[in-house]
Structure formats: C-alpha cells, structure tokens
Amino acid sequence: MKKEIIYKNIKNWYIKFINNSIIEISIPNNLKNNTEFVKKILLKAEKFKEKISNKSKLLYPNNNFYYPYWIETEIIDKNEDIKNFLSNIFYADTKKYLDIYSNKIWFKYKSFKIKDLKSKWGSCSYNQEIIINLKLAYIPKEYLEYVCAHEITHLKHKNHSINFYNELTKLFPDYLKLRKNLKIL
C-alpha cells in the first residue's frame, strides 16, 4: 500500500484512503518537522486500514473516505453516510461536555449549535447560546472538552477577566496546555 504525506496550510490533520490502495495523510505545515507525530499518524493509519480490511467500508464517492483519528468505534455495517454518523457522535459528545460543565458551575446554557467556524473554536452569546466549531470533531476529544468548559465559563464571566480564568482553572485545570496547542492549529 502506497503512503503519501502531504503538508498543507490546514489546521487539522486527516487520513484519506483512496481506492483501498493509497493512504494520503495531510498534515499541517507547522508539524512538518515533528517526526514522532508523523510516525504516530502512520501507525494509526495502518491499524485503521487493517481494522476495516475485512468489514464493510465507510465510503465517499470514488471509494475515498476519511478517518478523524479520535473515532475509536466499530465500523458501520451498512453503507451509511459517514458524515451523518460522525455528526451524531460529535453532537452527543458536545452536549455531554456542555451539560457536565454547566452543572458544575450551576449556570445553564439556552441552546448550542455546531458550525464550521473560520477563526475561532467556540463562542458564547449574552443570550447563553453557545456555538462550537465543527473542526473540533477532527482533533482529540480533550480539545472539545476544553472548548466546552471555556464557553460554559462565559455563562458566569462574560469576558476573559482574572475571575474567568480562575473559574476555568477550577473546571479544567489543564486548560493552558490545550489552549496553547489550539492557537497553533
């Protein structure tokens, strides 16, 4: 099987299987020199390819499909649209994290939406409406959890004041590391 690594001006990496014979791995330019990261992705690609070899395939047109690497689930046995499948998982995970952190600070959000945002990972309006970036579906779940905690904290503290960060630290102690990584993606 041929493996092709492509460095692009993108935020998230992805693996694309083409006609069951080529693995195309797209990686953000800022990770070009991170050989350990590339090795991990190649290993994940091999494991996933092995996992699907004897099962039904999740296909896009022309036998191409994508694998967001945090999805660790059984392959769908029917020819179901993977976008809907992933959207349902992502929606459920987002709701779960928003509910967890909302209950922790005793502030309820009015509603939430998932959108493909260009420049931010999430937002919280003064009307308690939260928007989460769909691109979070393609990076590890811990980033989704952090963004949900961050936006829920805005229910209590509308700006990025010291009180906001003190509250966020209580909710999500490791936020600094994740925030730093999100800024470079």
C-alpha positions as CSV (number, residue, x, y, z in Angstrom):
1,M,0.0,0.0,0.0
2,K,1.4,3.4,-1.0
3,K,1.5,6.1,1.7
4,E,1.7,9.7,0.7
5,I,2.3,12.5,3.2
6,I,1.2,16.0,2.1
7,Y,2.0,19.1,4.2
8,K,-0.7,21.7,3.8
9,N,-1.8,25.1,5.1
10,I,-4.5,23.4,7.3
11,K,-5.4,23.4,10.9
12,N,-6.2,19.7,11.4
13,W,-4.6,16.5,10.0
14,Y,-6.6,13.8,8.4
15,I,-6.1,10.5,6.7
16,K,-7.7,9.7,3.3
17,F,-7.9,6.2,1.9
18,I,-8.1,6.2,-1.9
19,N,-9.4,3.1,-3.8
20,N,-8.2,0.9,-0.9
21,S,-4.6,1.1,-2.1
22,I,-3.3,4.6,-1.3
23,I,-3.2,6.3,2.1
24,E,-3.0,10.1,1.8
25,I,-2.1,11.8,5.0
26,S,-2.5,15.6,5.2
27,I,-0.6,17.3,8.0
28,P,-0.5,21.0,8.9
29,N,2.7,22.7,7.8
30,N,3.6,23.6,11.4
31,L,4.1,19.9,12.2
32,K,6.4,19.3,9.3
33,N,9.5,18.7,11.5
34,N,7.7,16.6,14.1
35,T,8.8,13.1,13.1
36,E,7.3,11.5,16.2
37,F,3.9,12.9,15.4
38,V,4.1,11.7,11.8
39,K,5.1,8.2,12.9
40,K,2.1,8.1,15.3
41,I,-0.2,9.0,12.4
42,L,1.3,6.4,10.1
43,L,0.8,3.8,12.8
44,K,-2.8,4.8,13.3
45,A,-3.4,4.7,9.5
46,E,-2.0,1.2,9.3
47,K,-4.1,0.0,12.3
48,F,-7.3,1.5,10.9
49,K,-6.7,0.1,7.4
50,E,-6.2,-3.3,9.0
51,K,-9.4,-3.0,11.0
52,I,-11.5,-2.2,8.0
53,S,-10.0,-4.7,5.6
54,N,-12.5,-7.5,6.4
55,K,-15.5,-5.3,7.1
56,S,-17.8,-3.0,5.2
57,K,-16.2,0.2,4.2
58,L,-17.4,3.7,5.0
59,L,-17.2,5.1,1.6
60,Y,-17.3,8.5,0.0
61,P,-17.8,8.7,-3.8
62,N,-14.9,7.0,-5.7
63,N,-14.2,4.8,-2.7
64,N,-12.5,7.6,-0.8
65,F,-13.1,8.0,2.9
66,Y,-11.7,10.0,5.8
67,Y,-10.8,8.9,9.3
68,P,-10.8,11.5,12.1
69,Y,-8.4,9.9,14.4
70,W,-10.3,10.2,17.7
71,I,-13.1,7.9,16.4
72,E,-12.5,4.5,18.0
73,T,-15.6,2.7,17.1
74,E,-16.8,-0.3,15.2
75,I,-17.2,0.2,11.5
76,I,-20.8,0.7,10.4
77,D,-22.0,-2.5,8.7
78,K,-24.3,-0.7,6.3
79,N,-23.4,1.8,3.6
80,E,-24.3,4.7,5.8
81,D,-23.2,8.3,5.2
82,I,-20.1,8.8,7.4
83,K,-20.7,12.5,7.7
84,N,-24.1,11.9,9.5
85,F,-22.5,9.2,11.6
86,L,-19.7,11.5,12.8
87,S,-22.1,14.4,13.2
88,N,-24.2,12.4,15.6
89,I,-21.2,11.3,17.7
90,F,-19.8,14.8,17.8
91,Y,-23.2,16.3,18.7
92,A,-23.7,13.8,21.5
93,D,-20.1,14.4,22.9
94,T,-20.6,18.2,22.7
95,K,-23.9,18.1,24.6
96,K,-22.4,15.7,27.2
97,Y,-19.5,18.1,27.9
98,L,-21.6,21.2,27.9
99,D,-24.0,19.6,30.4
100,I,-21.2,18.4,32.6
101,Y,-19.6,21.8,32.9
102,S,-22.9,23.6,33.1
103,N,-23.9,21.5,36.1
104,K,-20.6,22.2,37.8
105,I,-21.0,26.0,37.8
106,W,-24.8,26.0,38.2
107,F,-25.3,28.1,35.1
108,K,-27.5,26.7,32.2
109,Y,-27.0,27.5,28.5
110,K,-30.1,28.2,26.4
111,S,-29.0,26.3,23.3
112,F,-26.0,25.2,21.3
113,K,-25.1,24.9,17.7
114,I,-22.3,23.3,15.8
115,K,-21.0,25.3,12.9
116,D,-18.0,25.4,10.6
117,L,-16.3,28.5,12.0
118,K,-13.4,30.1,10.3
119,S,-11.4,31.8,13.1
120,K,-12.5,30.6,16.5
121,W,-13.2,27.3,18.3
122,G,-16.4,28.4,20.0
123,S,-18.4,31.3,21.3
124,C,-21.0,32.2,23.9
125,S,-23.5,34.9,23.4
126,Y,-25.1,37.2,26.0
127,N,-28.2,35.1,25.4
128,Q,-26.5,32.0,26.7
129,E,-26.3,30.5,23.2
130,I,-23.2,28.5,22.5
131,I,-21.6,27.8,19.2
132,I,-18.9,25.0,18.8
133,N,-16.7,24.7,15.8
134,L,-17.2,21.5,13.8
135,K,-13.4,21.3,13.2
136,L,-13.1,20.1,16.8
137,A,-14.5,16.8,15.5
138,Y,-11.2,16.1,13.8
139,I,-8.8,16.5,16.7
140,P,-8.6,14.7,20.1
141,K,-11.7,14.9,22.3
142,E,-9.9,16.6,25.1
143,Y,-9.9,19.8,22.9
144,L,-13.7,19.6,22.5
145,E,-14.0,19.2,26.3
146,Y,-11.7,22.2,26.9
147,V,-13.7,24.4,24.5
148,C,-17.0,23.4,26.1
149,A,-15.6,24.2,29.6
150,H,-14.3,27.5,28.2
151,E,-17.6,28.5,26.7
152,I,-19.6,27.4,29.7
153,T,-17.4,29.6,31.9
154,H,-18.5,32.5,29.8
155,L,-22.0,32.0,31.2
156,K,-20.7,33.1,34.5
157,H,-18.0,35.5,33.4
158,K,-18.7,37.3,30.1
159,N,-15.1,38.4,29.4
160,H,-11.6,37.0,29.8
161,S,-11.0,38.5,33.3
162,I,-9.0,37.1,36.1
163,N,-12.2,35.7,37.6
164,F,-13.0,34.0,34.3
165,Y,-9.6,32.2,34.3
166,N,-9.8,31.3,38.0
167,E,-13.2,29.7,37.3
168,L,-11.9,27.9,34.2
169,T,-8.9,26.6,36.2
170,K,-11.3,25.1,38.7
171,L,-13.3,23.4,35.9
172,F,-10.5,22.4,33.7
173,P,-7.1,22.5,35.3
174,D,-5.1,21.5,32.2
175,Y,-6.6,24.3,30.0
176,L,-3.3,26.2,29.5
177,K,-1.6,23.4,27.5
178,L,-4.7,22.8,25.4
179,R,-5.2,26.5,24.7
180,K,-1.6,26.8,23.6
181,N,-2.0,23.9,21.2
182,L,-5.3,25.2,19.8
183,K,-3.7,28.6,19.0
184,I,-1.2,26.9,16.6
185,L,-3.7,24.7,14.9
